[in-house]
Amino acid sequence: MCGIAGFINQANLFEKDKALSACKAMCESLLHRGPDSSGIWADQEAGVFLGLRRLAILDLSETGSQPMVSSSGRYVIALNGEIYNFRSLRKELESAGCSFKGTSDTEAALFAIELWGFEKAVKRFNGMFAIALWDRRKRCLVLARDRLGEKPLYYGWAQKSFVFASELKAIRQFPGFKPELNPESLDLYLRYAYIPAPHSIYKKIYKLMPGRMLVLKDFSPAACPEEKVFWSTEQAAQVGIENKFKGTKEEAAANLEILLKEAVKIRLESDVPLGVLLSGGIDSSLVTAIAQKESGLKVKTFTAGFSEKSHDEAKKGAKIAAHLGTEHTELHLRPENSLEVIPKLPDIYDEPFADPSAIPTFLISRLTRSHVKTVLTGDGGDELFAGYNRYFWAVKAWDELKRLPFPLRNTAARLLRLTCLQTWDYFGKSFLPDDPHRKITNLSGILDAPGFEALYEGLLTFWHDPSIVLQNRRKREPPRQESIKGTTLTESMMYRDLTSYLPDDILVKVDRASMAVGLEARPVFLDHRIVESAFALPEEMKIQGNSGKLILKKLLSNYLPDELISQEKKGFSFPLHSWLRAQLRPWAEDLLSKRKIENGGFLKYGPIKKRWDEYLSGKRNWHYHLWIILMFQAWKEEWL
């Protein structure tokens, strides 16, 4: 695990010493991602500079250092991440005559590229990675990002130079880079609370899409890099849907267990201490159970809990750890812990990011890092096996709503928006299981949806019309989401989340929070073999009534008693609603002041002030909408 950065010094705009200093500065800004060592490689004639900060996980010696040059001298690689199947690749490469100097996965990847070519090699990598490869013979740069988007990779143009890095803060260190906010990205951020790929908050800087490689041969800003898809979520989904599994539930569970055991086994490869993040949910419990069985030793597990009982998962995590026999550690979070982290969020995330669970994710990562250097996680289980509540009630809601005439639905939506919070409380207790305020806010946004895709867009969106709070009132339509032929409504929701919400929110949150403290997180369910297998499972093996993850629960019953499986998971979040009115109020009111909003040149004070007043008075529950504004304001103060 590392942080990579580099550039192509087009037309030698900088002299040698200045170019080296620029690359060094870019790398030093990524010190948190790689605190163990650093390296820079330069081809002065071609103007190519590759840099890396290293977090040593495999082969802690100098033979694992990067950037790494191939044995022939043709290729130079900077790799962030892990190639989990490097041992099996190495055996094959050794039988083909490759002679290794060390034991790192990077060296195995480099030999594979030299022997098979980059595209064929990367298709065989099972891992999470962001790669920058310089081909000295063909004088071309290749960038690649793993299949599901676990590792970040930004790229773009700064004046006449092509730049790339693991994080935006490194690109900001490049001489001549001028940060210019992209209005389209701000619009997307206000909708979703994150900025979806390929956009970044800056103009001319992009995120490489998951499963793609970028080939750059012409280094002029007018050139268009060649983009290739080496693995497609869409294709994997289509293949799975067209070839549904036809066996029994028992056979499906057995097949999945084989895949999970193999995925866990190769992710246990480490030359440093390793643990598991145990939230108490189905996904992390299953990962923990299999890791405990496969490792043969006591696995270290870590759980976060809150002083507020409504958000506390610590007791459940402790019970599961005790049953499985792990070496367990708990972290109890209080409001003062969050107050300490909030000022750090703009620096950790580089661009506006408003998932509130980023705070506990950072805190549990920091605690975990004091014990281990890498952890297994259960991320991806919700999107693959139907873990979100919206997968159940959205379809039921649409079945009812589509029967009503559009004018009637539109009128009902307007009435809901006018209804006060106290009324929501009264009715919410009758028919909504949790967080009635947010669900009814969502309902008011989807009542007048012309179709199911628009309905789901409404569920995922916070500021449905961002133009009402933007000084530039240009109204943009939400991005169109491609659907997969032959999917059910539930499968279409899961597919969309897997291709947007997961890589652009969940995985961003986990990567930045963990790497901010030099901790490597390894999501088990995102092994591409599990992803491909999940697409082929019939919906009835995932969902029954209002319950999802049926096959995971069936599999987990082999390791845990029913009472530990059936307990409802509260979600990895913190009590934002109560804290924003109390401990966080002075901080919020400073960022939402008229001077700070209007002087920024992006947002309008009036609509924001109205929602803040309604929120404080108890008339409306706008805490998610306001958090999005607050995180943008905090980011703007830090970076602009």
C-alpha positions as CSV (number, residue, x, y, z in Angstrom):
1,M,0.0,0.0,0.0
2,C,1.4,3.3,-1.0
3,G,0.8,6.8,-2.4
4,I,2.0,7.4,-6.0
5,A,2.5,10.6,-7.9
6,G,4.2,11.8,-11.0
7,F,4.1,13.8,-14.2
8,I,5.4,14.2,-17.7
9,N,7.5,17.4,-17.9
10,Q,6.3,18.4,-21.4
11,A,8.9,20.2,-23.5
12,N,11.1,20.3,-20.4
13,L,9.2,23.3,-18.8
14,F,11.3,22.8,-15.7
15,E,15.0,22.3,-15.3
16,K,16.2,19.0,-13.8
17,D,16.6,20.2,-10.2
18,K,13.2,21.9,-10.2
19,A,11.5,18.9,-11.7
20,L,12.9,16.6,-9.1
21,S,11.9,19.0,-6.3
22,A,8.4,19.1,-7.7
23,C,8.1,15.3,-7.7
24,K,9.6,15.1,-4.2
25,A,7.0,17.7,-3.0
26,M,4.2,15.7,-4.5
27,C,5.3,12.6,-2.8
28,E,5.9,14.2,0.6
29,S,2.3,15.4,0.6
30,L,1.4,11.7,0.6
31,L,3.6,10.9,3.6
32,H,0.5,9.6,5.5
33,R,-0.1,6.9,2.8
34,G,3.5,5.7,2.9
35,P,5.4,6.6,6.1
36,D,8.0,3.9,5.7
37,S,10.1,5.1,2.8
38,S,10.0,7.1,-0.5
39,G,11.5,6.8,-4.0
40,I,11.7,8.8,-7.2
41,W,12.6,7.7,-10.7
42,A,13.2,10.0,-13.6
43,D,13.8,9.7,-17.3
44,Q,15.2,13.2,-17.9
45,E,15.3,12.9,-21.7
46,A,11.6,11.9,-21.9
47,G,10.7,14.3,-19.0
48,V,9.0,11.5,-17.0
49,F,9.0,11.5,-13.2
50,L,7.5,8.7,-11.0
51,G,7.4,9.0,-7.3
52,L,6.1,6.9,-4.4
53,R,5.7,6.9,-0.7
54,R,5.8,3.4,0.7
55,L,3.7,1.6,3.3
56,A,5.7,-1.7,3.6
57,I,3.3,-4.7,3.9
58,L,5.1,-7.4,1.8
59,D,8.9,-7.7,1.5
60,L,10.0,-5.1,4.0
61,S,13.5,-5.1,2.6
62,E,15.0,-2.8,-0.1
63,T,14.1,-5.4,-2.8
64,G,10.5,-4.3,-2.3
65,S,11.2,-0.6,-2.8
66,Q,9.5,1.5,-5.5
67,P,9.5,2.8,-8.2
68,M,10.8,-0.5,-9.4
69,V,12.6,-1.2,-12.7
70,S,12.0,-4.4,-14.6
71,S,14.9,-6.9,-15.1
72,S,15.2,-5.9,-18.7
73,G,15.2,-2.2,-17.9
74,R,12.2,-1.6,-20.2
75,Y,9.5,-0.9,-17.6
76,V,9.3,1.2,-14.5
77,I,6.4,0.8,-12.1
78,A,4.8,2.7,-9.2
79,L,2.1,0.5,-7.6
80,N,-0.3,1.5,-4.9
81,G,-2.2,-1.5,-3.4
82,E,-1.8,-5.2,-3.3
83,I,-1.8,-8.0,-5.9
84,Y,-3.2,-10.8,-3.7
85,N,-2.6,-13.7,-6.1
86,F,1.1,-12.8,-6.5
87,R,2.3,-16.2,-5.1
88,S,0.5,-18.2,-7.8
89,L,1.6,-15.8,-10.5
90,R,5.2,-16.0,-9.2
91,K,5.2,-19.8,-9.5
92,E,4.0,-19.6,-13.1
93,L,6.6,-16.8,-13.8
94,E,9.4,-18.8,-12.2
95,S,8.6,-21.8,-14.3
96,A,8.8,-19.5,-17.4
97,G,12.4,-18.6,-16.4
98,C,11.9,-15.4,-14.4
99,S,14.5,-14.9,-11.6
100,F,13.2,-13.0,-8.6
101,K,15.4,-10.8,-6.3
102,G,12.8,-10.3,-3.6
103,T,9.4,-11.5,-2.4
104,S,7.1,-8.5,-3.1
105,D,3.9,-8.6,-5.1
106,T,5.2,-5.6,-7.1
107,E,8.1,-7.6,-8.5
108,A,5.7,-10.4,-9.5
109,A,3.4,-7.8,-11.3
110,L,6.4,-6.3,-13.1
111,F,7.6,-9.7,-14.4
112,A,4.0,-10.5,-15.5
113,I,3.8,-7.3,-17.4
114,E,7.2,-8.0,-19.1
115,L,6.2,-11.5,-20.0
116,W,2.6,-11.1,-21.1
117,G,2.2,-7.4,-21.8
118,F,0.3,-4.9,-19.6
119,E,-3.3,-5.6,-20.6
120,K,-3.0,-9.4,-20.4
121,A,-1.2,-9.1,-17.1
122,V,-3.6,-6.7,-15.4
123,K,-6.5,-8.9,-16.3
124,R,-4.9,-11.7,-14.3
125,F,-4.2,-9.6,-11.2
126,N,-6.5,-10.3,-8.3
127,G,-6.2,-7.2,-6.1
128,M,-6.8,-3.6,-5.3
129,F,-4.4,-1.3,-7.1
130,A,-3.6,2.0,-8.9
131,I,-0.7,1.6,-11.2
132,A,1.6,4.0,-13.1
133,L,3.9,2.2,-15.7
134,W,6.4,3.9,-17.9
135,D,7.4,1.9,-21.1
136,R,10.9,3.2,-22.0
137,R,10.9,1.4,-25.3
138,K,7.6,2.7,-26.6
139,R,7.9,5.9,-24.7
140,C,4.3,5.7,-23.3
141,L,2.7,6.0,-19.9
142,V,0.1,3.6,-18.7
143,L,-2.2,4.2,-15.8
144,A,-4.6,1.5,-14.4
145,R,-7.2,1.2,-11.6
146,D,-8.5,-1.9,-10.1
147,R,-11.9,-3.5,-11.1
148,L,-14.1,-2.0,-8.4
149,G,-12.3,1.2,-7.6
150,E,-10.8,0.3,-4.3
151,K,-7.7,2.5,-4.8
152,P,-7.8,6.1,-6.1
153,L,-6.1,7.6,-9.1
154,Y,-6.4,11.2,-10.3
155,Y,-5.0,12.5,-13.5
156,G,-5.1,15.5,-15.8
157,W,-3.3,18.6,-17.1
158,A,-1.5,21.4,-15.2
159,Q,-0.5,23.9,-17.8
160,K,1.3,21.8,-20.5
161,S,2.2,18.9,-18.2
162,F,0.4,15.7,-17.6
163,V,0.1,14.9,-13.9
164,F,-1.3,12.0,-11.8
165,A,-1.5,11.0,-8.1
166,S,-3.3,9.0,-5.5
167,E,-4.7,12.2,-4.0
168,L,-5.5,15.7,-5.1
169,K,-3.2,17.3,-2.5
170,A,-0.2,15.8,-4.5
171,I,-1.4,17.4,-7.7
172,R,-1.8,20.7,-5.9
173,Q,2.0,20.6,-5.2
174,F,2.8,20.6,-8.9
175,P,4.3,24.0,-10.0
176,G,1.9,25.9,-12.1
177,F,-1.3,24.0,-11.1
178,K,-4.1,26.4,-10.6
179,P,-7.1,25.1,-8.7
180,E,-10.2,26.1,-10.5
181,L,-13.5,24.7,-9.1
182,N,-15.6,22.7,-11.6
183,P,-19.3,23.9,-11.3
184,E,-20.6,20.6,-12.6
185,S,-18.8,18.8,-9.9
186,L,-20.2,21.1,-7.2
187,D,-23.7,20.4,-8.6
188,L,-23.1,16.6,-8.3
189,Y,-21.7,17.0,-4.8
190,L,-24.8,18.8,-3.6
191,R,-26.9,16.0,-5.0
192,Y,-25.1,13.0,-3.7
193,A,-22.7,14.2,-0.9
194,Y,-19.8,13.0,-2.9
195,I,-18.3,13.6,-6.4
196,P,-18.8,10.7,-8.7
197,A,-16.0,9.6,-11.1
198,P,-14.8,10.6,-13.6
199,H,-15.2,14.1,-12.1
200,S,-13.1,15.8,-9.5
201,I,-13.7,19.1,-7.8
202,Y,-11.2,20.8,-10.1
203,K,-11.4,21.5,-13.8
204,K,-9.1,19.5,-16.0
205,I,-8.4,16.9,-13.3
206,Y,-10.3,13.5,-13.4
207,K,-10.6,10.2,-11.6
208,L,-9.7,7.1,-13.6
209,M,-12.8,4.9,-13.7
210,P,-12.6,1.5,-12.1
211,G,-11.5,-1.4,-14.3
212,R,-9.9,0.9,-16.9
213,M,-6.4,1.7,-18.1
214,L,-5.2,4.9,-19.7
215,V,-2.5,4.9,-22.4
216,L,-0.7,8.2,-23.0
217,K,1.6,8.3,-26.0
218,D,1.2,11.9,-27.1
219,F,2.0,14.3,-24.2
220,S,0.4,17.5,-25.5
221,P,-2.7,18.9,-23.7
222,A,-4.6,18.7,-27.0
223,A,-4.1,14.9,-27.2
224,C,-6.8,12.5,-26.0
225,P,-5.3,9.6,-24.0
226,E,-6.5,6.1,-25.1
227,E,-8.8,4.6,-22.5
228,K,-9.3,0.8,-22.4
229,V,-11.7,-1.3,-20.3
230,F,-9.9,-4.4,-18.9
231,W,-12.8,-5.5,-16.7
232,S,-16.4,-4.3,-16.8
233,T,-19.0,-4.4,-14.0
234,E,-21.7,-4.0,-16.7
235,Q,-20.4,-7.1,-18.6
236,A,-20.0,-9.1,-15.4
237,A,-23.6,-8.2,-14.4
238,Q,-24.9,-9.1,-17.9
239,V,-23.1,-12.5,-17.9
240,G,-24.4,-13.3,-14.4
241,I,-28.0,-12.3,-15.3
242,E,-28.0,-14.3,-18.5
243,N,-26.5,-17.3,-16.7
244,K,-28.4,-17.5,-13.4
245,F,-27.4,-20.1,-10.9
246,K,-29.8,-23.0,-11.0
247,G,-28.8,-25.1,-8.0
248,T,-30.2,-25.2,-4.5
249,K,-29.6,-22.7,-1.7
250,E,-27.3,-25.2,0.0
251,E,-25.2,-25.6,-3.1
252,A,-25.1,-21.8,-3.6
253,A,-23.9,-21.3,0.0
254,A,-21.2,-24.0,-0.4
255,N,-19.9,-22.4,-3.6
256,L,-19.8,-19.0,-2.0
257,E,-18.0,-20.3,1.1
258,I,-15.3,-21.7,-1.2
259,L,-14.8,-18.3,-2.8
260,L,-14.8,-16.5,0.5
261,K,-12.3,-18.8,2.0
262,E,-10.0,-18.3,-1.0
263,A,-10.5,-14.5,-0.9
264,V,-9.8,-14.3,2.8
265,K,-6.8,-16.7,2.5
266,I,-5.0,-14.6,-0.1
267,R,-5.8,-11.4,1.8
268,L,-4.2,-12.8,5.0
269,E,-0.8,-12.6,3.2
270,S,1.2,-10.0,5.1
271,D,4.7,-9.5,6.6
272,V,3.2,-7.2,9.2
273,P,0.5,-7.6,11.9
274,L,-3.0,-7.9,10.5
275,G,-6.5,-7.7,11.9
276,V,-10.2,-7.5,11.0
277,L,-12.7,-4.6,11.4
278,L,-15.7,-6.2,13.2
279,S,-18.8,-4.0,13.1
280,G,-21.1,-6.6,14.3
281,G,-23.0,-6.9,11.0
282,I,-23.4,-10.0,8.8
283,D,-20.5,-9.1,6.4
284,S,-17.8,-8.3,8.9
285,S,-18.8,-11.2,11.1
286,L,-18.5,-13.7,8.2
287,V,-15.1,-12.3,7.2
288,T,-14.0,-12.5,10.9
289,A,-15.3,-16.1,11.2
290,I,-13.5,-17.3,8.1
291,A,-10.3,-15.4,8.9
292,Q,-10.2,-16.9,12.3
293,K,-10.6,-20.4,10.8
294,E,-8.2,-19.9,8.0
295,S,-5.4,-18.2,9.9
296,G,-4.9,-20.8,12.6
297,L,-4.1,-18.1,15.1
298,K,-6.1,-15.7,17.2
299,V,-7.2,-12.9,14.8
300,K,-7.1,-9.3,16.2
301,T,-10.6,-7.7,15.8
302,F,-11.7,-4.1,16.4
303,T,-15.1,-2.6,17.0
304,A,-16.3,1.0,17.5
305,G,-19.2,2.0,19.7
306,F,-20.8,5.3,20.8
307,S,-21.8,6.7,24.1
308,E,-25.3,7.1,22.6
309,K,-27.0,3.6,23.0
310,S,-28.9,4.2,19.7
311,H,-25.7,4.0,17.8
312,D,-23.7,1.6,19.9
313,E,-22.6,-1.6,18.3
314,A,-19.7,-2.5,20.7
315,K,-21.6,-5.0,22.8
316,K,-22.7,-7.0,19.8
317,G,-19.2,-7.0,18.3
318,A,-17.8,-8.1,21.6
319,K,-20.2,-11.1,21.8
320,I,-19.3,-12.2,18.3
321,A,-15.6,-11.9,19.0
322,A,-15.9,-13.9,22.2
323,H,-17.8,-16.7,20.4
324,L,-15.2,-16.8,17.6
325,G,-12.3,-16.6,20.0
326,T,-10.6,-13.5,18.6
327,E,-8.3,-11.1,20.3
328,H,-10.8,-8.1,20.6
329,T,-10.4,-4.4,21.1
330,E,-13.2,-1.8,21.5
331,L,-13.2,1.9,20.9
332,H,-15.9,4.0,22.5
333,L,-16.5,7.3,20.7
334,R,-17.8,10.5,22.4
335,P,-18.7,13.9,20.9
336,E,-15.3,15.3,21.8
337,N,-13.7,12.7,19.6
338,S,-15.7,13.9,16.6
339,L,-14.9,17.6,17.4
340,E,-11.3,16.7,17.2
341,V,-11.6,15.0,13.8
342,I,-13.9,17.4,12.0
343,P,-11.3,20.1,11.3
344,K,-9.1,17.4,9.7
345,L,-11.8,16.2,7.2
346,P,-11.0,18.6,4.4
347,D,-7.3,17.6,4.5
348,I,-8.1,13.9,4.7
349,Y,-10.6,13.9,1.8
350,D,-9.0,16.6,-0.5
351,E,-12.4,17.4,-2.1
352,P,-15.8,18.0,-0.7
353,F,-17.1,14.7,0.9
354,A,-20.1,14.6,3.3
355,D,-20.6,11.0,4.4
356,P,-20.9,11.5,8.2
357,S,-19.6,8.0,8.9
358,A,-16.2,9.3,7.7
359,I,-15.7,10.5,11.3
360,P,-16.0,7.1,13.1
361,T,-14.2,5.4,10.2
362,F,-11.2,7.6,10.8
363,L,-11.3,7.1,14.6
364,I,-11.6,3.3,14.4
365,S,-8.8,3.3,11.8
366,R,-6.5,5.3,14.1
367,L,-7.1,3.0,17.0
368,T,-6.6,-0.1,14.8
369,R,-3.3,1.3,13.4
370,S,-1.9,1.3,16.9
371,H,-2.2,-2.5,16.9
372,V,-1.9,-3.6,13.3
373,K,-0.8,-2.3,9.9
374,T,-3.5,-3.9,7.7
375,V,-7.1,-5.1,8.2
376,L,-9.8,-7.1,6.4
377,T,-13.2,-5.4,6.0
378,G,-16.7,-6.5,4.9
379,D,-17.3,-3.6,2.5
380,G,-19.3,-4.5,-0.6
381,G,-21.6,-7.0,1.0
382,D,-24.5,-4.7,1.1
383,E,-24.4,-3.9,-2.6
384,L,-23.8,-7.5,-3.7
385,F,-26.2,-9.3,-1.5
386,A,-29.0,-6.8,-0.8
387,G,-28.2,-5.3,2.5
388,Y,-29.8,-1.8,2.3
389,N,-33.4,-1.3,3.5
390,R,-34.1,0.8,0.5
391,Y,-33.9,-2.4,-1.7
392,F,-37.0,-3.7,0.0
393,W,-39.3,-0.7,0.5
394,A,-38.5,1.2,-2.7
395,V,-39.9,-1.6,-4.9
396,K,-43.0,-1.8,-2.7
397,A,-43.4,1.9,-2.7
398,W,-43.3,2.0,-6.5
399,D,-45.8,-0.8,-6.9
400,E,-48.2,1.4,-4.9
401,L,-47.3,4.8,-6.3
402,K,-47.5,3.9,-10.0
403,R,-51.2,3.1,-9.6
404,L,-51.9,6.7,-8.6
405,P,-52.4,9.5,-11.2
406,F,-49.4,11.7,-11.5
407,P,-51.3,15.0,-10.5
408,L,-52.4,13.3,-7.3
409,R,-48.8,12.2,-6.5
410,N,-47.5,15.6,-7.3
411,T,-50.0,17.3,-4.9
412,A,-49.2,14.8,-2.1
413,A,-45.5,15.5,-2.5
414,R,-46.0,19.2,-2.1
415,L,-48.1,18.6,1.0
416,L,-45.4,16.4,2.6
417,R,-42.9,19.2,2.0
418,L,-45.1,21.6,3.9
419,T,-45.7,19.3,6.8
420,C,-43.9,20.1,10.0
421,L,-41.5,17.9,11.9
422,Q,-43.9,17.2,14.7
423,T,-46.4,15.7,12.3
424,W,-43.7,13.5,10.9
425,D,-43.0,12.3,14.4
426,Y,-46.6,11.3,15.0
427,F,-47.2,9.4,11.8
428,G,-43.6,8.1,11.4
429,K,-44.0,6.0,14.6
430,S,-46.9,4.3,13.0
431,F,-45.4,3.0,9.7
432,L,-41.7,3.8,9.4
433,P,-39.2,1.6,11.3
434,D,-36.4,4.1,11.8
435,D,-35.4,7.7,11.0
436,P,-39.0,8.7,9.8
437,H,-37.9,12.3,9.1
438,R,-35.5,11.3,6.4
439,K,-37.7,8.6,4.9
440,I,-40.6,11.0,4.5
441,T,-38.3,13.6,3.1
442,N,-37.2,11.0,0.6
443,L,-40.9,10.0,-0.1
444,S,-41.8,13.6,-0.9
445,G,-39.0,13.6,-3.4
446,I,-40.1,10.5,-5.2
447,L,-43.9,10.7,-5.2
448,D,-43.8,12.6,-8.5
449,A,-41.2,10.4,-10.2
450,P,-42.2,9.5,-13.8
451,G,-40.5,6.1,-13.5
452,F,-38.6,3.8,-11.1
453,E,-35.1,5.0,-12.2
454,A,-36.2,8.6,-11.3
455,L,-37.7,7.3,-8.0
456,Y,-34.4,5.7,-7.1
457,E,-32.5,8.8,-8.1
458,G,-34.7,10.7,-5.6
459,L,-33.8,8.3,-2.9
460,L,-30.1,8.8,-3.4
461,T,-30.3,12.6,-3.8
462,F,-30.2,15.2,-1.0
463,W,-30.4,18.6,-2.7
464,H,-32.7,17.5,-5.5
465,D,-32.3,20.9,-7.3
466,P,-28.8,22.3,-6.3
467,S,-29.5,25.5,-8.3
468,I,-31.6,26.8,-5.5
469,V,-28.5,27.3,-3.3
470,L,-26.0,28.1,-6.0
471,Q,-25.1,31.7,-6.9
472,N,-24.9,30.5,-10.5
473,R,-28.5,29.3,-10.9
474,R,-27.9,27.2,-13.9
475,K,-30.1,24.1,-13.5
476,R,-28.5,20.8,-14.5
477,E,-30.3,17.5,-15.1
478,P,-29.1,14.6,-12.9
479,P,-26.7,12.3,-14.8
480,R,-28.3,9.4,-16.6
481,Q,-27.7,6.0,-15.1
482,E,-27.3,3.1,-17.4
483,S,-29.4,0.0,-16.6
484,I,-28.7,-3.6,-17.4
485,K,-31.0,-5.5,-19.6
486,G,-33.0,-8.2,-17.9
487,T,-32.5,-7.0,-14.3
488,T,-35.3,-6.8,-11.7
489,L,-35.9,-3.4,-10.0
490,T,-33.9,-4.6,-7.0
491,E,-31.0,-5.8,-9.1
492,S,-30.9,-2.5,-11.0
493,M,-30.6,-0.6,-7.6
494,M,-27.8,-2.9,-6.5
495,Y,-26.0,-2.5,-9.8
496,R,-26.2,1.3,-9.6
497,D,-24.9,1.3,-6.0
498,L,-22.0,-1.0,-7.0
499,T,-20.9,1.3,-9.8
500,S,-21.4,4.7,-8.1
501,Y,-22.2,4.8,-4.4
502,L,-19.7,2.0,-3.5
503,P,-16.6,3.3,-5.3
504,D,-17.3,7.0,-4.9
505,D,-18.6,7.1,-1.4
506,I,-17.9,3.9,0.6
507,L,-14.5,3.1,-0.8
508,V,-13.4,6.7,-0.8
509,K,-14.4,7.0,2.8
510,V,-12.5,3.8,3.8
511,D,-9.4,4.5,1.7
512,R,-8.8,8.1,2.9
513,A,-9.7,7.4,6.6
514,S,-7.4,4.4,6.8
515,M,-4.6,5.7,4.7
516,A,-4.6,9.0,6.7
517,V,-3.1,7.0,9.5
518,G,-1.1,4.5,7.4
519,L,-3.5,1.6,7.7
520,E,-4.2,-0.7,4.8
521,A,-7.8,-1.9,4.4
522,R,-8.6,-5.0,2.4
523,P,-12.3,-5.5,1.4
524,V,-12.9,-9.2,1.1
525,F,-16.2,-9.2,-0.8
526,L,-14.7,-7.2,-3.6
527,D,-12.7,-10.1,-4.9
528,H,-13.9,-10.0,-8.5
529,R,-14.8,-13.7,-8.4
530,I,-17.2,-13.1,-5.6
531,V,-18.7,-10.1,-7.5
532,E,-19.2,-12.2,-10.6
533,S,-20.7,-15.0,-8.7
534,A,-23.1,-12.7,-6.8
535,F,-24.6,-11.4,-10.1
536,A,-25.5,-14.9,-11.0
537,L,-27.4,-15.6,-7.8
538,P,-31.2,-15.5,-8.1
539,E,-32.9,-12.6,-6.2
540,E,-34.7,-15.1,-4.0
541,M,-31.4,-16.3,-2.6
542,K,-30.6,-12.7,-1.4
543,I,-34.0,-11.3,-0.4
544,Q,-37.1,-12.7,1.5
545,G,-39.7,-10.1,2.4
546,N,-38.0,-7.2,4.2
547,S,-34.8,-9.1,4.8
548,G,-31.7,-9.3,2.6
549,K,-28.4,-11.2,2.6
550,L,-30.2,-14.6,2.9
551,I,-27.3,-16.6,1.6
552,L,-24.7,-14.8,3.8
553,K,-26.9,-15.4,6.9
554,K,-27.2,-19.1,5.9
555,L,-23.4,-19.3,5.6
556,L,-22.8,-17.4,8.8
557,S,-25.0,-19.9,10.7
558,N,-22.2,-22.4,10.3
559,Y,-20.1,-20.2,12.5
560,L,-22.4,-18.2,14.8
561,P,-25.6,-19.0,16.8
562,D,-28.9,-17.6,15.5
563,E,-29.2,-15.0,18.3
564,L,-26.0,-13.3,17.2
565,I,-27.0,-13.3,13.5
566,S,-30.5,-12.0,13.9
567,Q,-29.6,-8.8,15.9
568,E,-30.2,-5.8,13.7
569,K,-27.2,-3.7,12.8
570,K,-27.5,0.0,13.4
571,G,-25.0,1.2,10.7
572,F,-21.6,2.7,11.0
573,S,-22.5,6.3,11.7
574,F,-22.6,8.8,14.5
575,P,-25.5,10.8,16.0
576,L,-25.1,13.8,13.7
577,H,-28.7,15.1,14.3
578,S,-28.3,15.6,18.0
579,W,-24.6,16.7,17.9
580,L,-25.2,19.4,15.2
581,R,-27.7,21.2,17.5
582,A,-25.4,21.0,20.5
583,Q,-21.7,20.4,20.5
584,L,-21.1,21.2,16.8
585,R,-23.4,24.2,16.7
586,P,-20.7,27.0,17.2
587,W,-18.6,25.4,14.5
588,A,-21.6,25.1,12.1
589,E,-22.8,28.7,12.7
590,D,-19.4,30.1,11.9
591,L,-19.2,28.3,8.5
592,L,-22.8,29.2,7.7
593,S,-22.4,32.9,8.5
594,K,-23.5,35.3,5.8
595,R,-19.9,36.6,5.3
596,K,-18.4,33.2,4.7
597,I,-21.1,31.9,2.4
598,E,-21.5,35.0,0.2
599,N,-17.8,35.8,0.1
600,G,-17.1,32.4,-1.3
601,G,-18.8,33.2,-4.6
602,F,-20.5,29.8,-4.9
603,L,-23.5,29.5,-2.5
604,K,-26.5,31.6,-1.7
605,Y,-27.0,32.6,1.9
606,G,-30.8,33.0,2.0
607,P,-31.9,29.4,1.2
608,I,-29.2,27.9,3.5
609,K,-30.1,30.3,6.4
610,K,-33.8,29.3,6.0
611,R,-33.0,25.6,6.4
612,W,-30.7,26.2,9.3
613,D,-33.4,28.2,11.1
614,E,-36.0,25.5,10.4
615,Y,-33.6,22.9,11.7
616,L,-32.8,24.7,14.9
617,S,-36.5,25.4,15.6
618,G,-37.5,21.8,15.1
619,K,-39.7,22.5,12.2
620,R,-37.6,20.5,9.7
621,N,-34.9,17.9,10.0
622,W,-32.3,19.2,7.5
623,H,-29.2,17.8,9.1
624,Y,-28.0,15.8,6.1
625,H,-28.5,18.7,3.7
626,L,-26.8,21.1,6.1
627,W,-23.9,18.7,6.6
628,I,-23.3,18.7,2.9
629,I,-23.1,22.5,2.9
630,L,-20.8,22.5,6.0
631,M,-18.4,20.1,4.5
632,F,-18.1,22.2,1.3
633,Q,-17.6,25.3,3.4
634,A,-14.9,23.6,5.5
635,W,-13.2,22.3,2.3
636,K,-13.3,25.7,0.7
637,E,-11.7,27.4,3.7
638,E,-8.9,24.7,3.6
639,W,-8.1,24.6,-0.1
640,L,-9.4,27.7,-1.9
